[in-house]
Amino acid sequence: MQSLSQVEGTFVDVDGRYVIVVGRFNHHVVDSLVEGAVDSLVRHGVDMEHIDIVHVPGAWELPLAVKRVLKVVKPDAVIALGAVIRGGTPHFEYVAGGCNTALNQLQLEFDTPIANGVLTVESIEQAIERAGTKAGNKGTEAAMAAMEMVSLLRAIAPGDTHE
C-alpha cells in the first residue's frame, strides 16, 4: 500500500503582502477586528510595511474593492473584515449572502486566499462578542487563516508567487 503525503500550512513561512479590506459600517465593532488582524499578522512575523488597509463603506462594497486589490496590488492574501447585523428587513440576507458568495468566487478566480472575517450576526451583542470579547476575535481568526493559506499554497507550489 502506498503512503499518502500530507501537506498543510504553518505559521512560519507567512511573510508577504497582506491587504485588509474593511467595511466601515458598524465601525465600532469592525475596528476591533482590524486591530486583531494586524496584531496577529505582526506577531507572526509579517512586516508592518507589508500590510495595507483599504476602507470601503460597508460589506456590500467589499468584493469590488477586493477585486481591484487583487488585480492591482497582487497580494499574497486578502483579509476581508466587516459586520452585517440582522435587522427587520431582508437586507441582511442580500448583503451577507452577496458578499460571501462574491468573496469566494474572487479567491477562486485570482488563486489568492481571501480570509472572510465578515461577521453575520443577529444582534449588536453577538457582534461585540465576536470582535474580541466572549467569542474571540474574528479578525484574528481571519488573519490566521490567511497566513495558513499563504503557507499552504507555498508548500504545494514552492516559488509560485503573485509578484
N, C-alpha and C positions, 0 to 999 in steps of 0.2 A: 504494500500500500504506500502510495506517495504521500509525503507530509505536506501540509499546507503552510505556506509562508504567511505571516501576518504583518501588516503594515498599519501603523497608527501614528497620529501626530503626537508631538510632545510640546513642552513649553520652553524648549532650549533654543531651537533654530527658528525664532519668531521675528527677528528684526526685519524691518521692511517698511514700506509706506502704507499707512493706515489712514483712511478718511472716515470721520464720524459725521454722518449726515443727520441733523437734528430738527425735529419739528418743534417750533416754539410754542404752539398751542398747548396749554396745560404746563407752562414752563416751570411752575412751582414744583412739579413732580419731575419733569424731564431734566432739569438742571442737576438733580442728584444722580440721574442715570449717566449723564455726561461725566460727572466727577468720578463715578465708579469705573467707567470705561477707561478714562485717561489714566487713573491711578493703577488699574490693572495692567495696562499696556506698559507703563513706565516701570512698574515693579518687575516685569518680566523682561526688561532689557531693551524695550523699544525707545529709541532716542526721541525726545520731545520734538525735535526738528522734523521728524518723520511722521508726525501726527497732525492732520489738518482737521478743522471743524467747519462744516458748512451748515448754515442755518436756513431753514425753509419755514413757511408759515405754519404748516401742520402735517399730519400723517399723509393726507391725500397728495401732497406735493413731494413727498419723499421719493417715489420711484423716478420721476423725471430728473430730479437733481442727482440721484444715484446714477442714472444712465449717463448723464453728462460727465460726472466724475469718472466713471468707468472709461468713457471714450477719451477724455482729455488728460486726466491725471494718470490713468492706468495704475492704480494702487495694487498692492498685494491683497488687500481686503478692505471691505467697507463695513462699517457698523452703523446700522440704521436705528435711530432712537426716537421714540415719540410716545404719546399716550392718547388712546381713544377711550373715552369713558361713556358708557351707555347712558342714553337719555330716554325720553319718552317717545322718540321717533325712530324710524328705520335708518336714520342717518348712520348710526353705529355700524350696522351690517355692511352698508355700502362702503364706508370709509375703511373699516378694518379689513373686510374681505378684498376690496380692490387693492389696497396697499400690500397686503400679504401675498396675493397672487402675483402682482407685478414684480415685487422684490424677488420672489422665487424664479420667475421667468428670466429676470435680468442676470441672476447669478449663473444660470444655465447658458444663456446667450453669450455672456462675456467670459465664461470659465473662470470666474473670480468669486471667492467667498463673499457673501453678504450675510452678516450676522444680524438676525432680526431681533432687535430689542424694543420693538414697538409693543407697549402694554395695551392689551384689550381687556378692559375690566368693567365690572358692573357699577362700581362706585368710586368716589374720590378716596375713600378709606382704603379700598383694595389697591388703588394706585400708589398711595403713600406707603403701604406695607411692602410693595414690590420695588420701591425706589430706595430701599436701604434700611427699613425697619424690620418688622417681623419675618417677612418672606425673602430676605436677602435683597441684593441689588441686581436687577435685571440688566443694567448697563455693564456691570462687572461680568455677569454671565455671558453677555453678548461678546464682550471683548475676549473673554477666554475661548469662546467658540471660534472667533475669528482667528486668533493665534493658533489654535489647534489645527484648524483647516489649512492655514498657510504652511505649517509644518508638515501636515499630511500630504498636501499636494507636492511639496518639495521632495518628500520621501518617495512618492510614486514616480515623479519625473524630475530627478535632480538636474539642475541647470536650466530648467524651463521657467523663465521669469516673464513678467509682463512689461519689463522695461524696454 
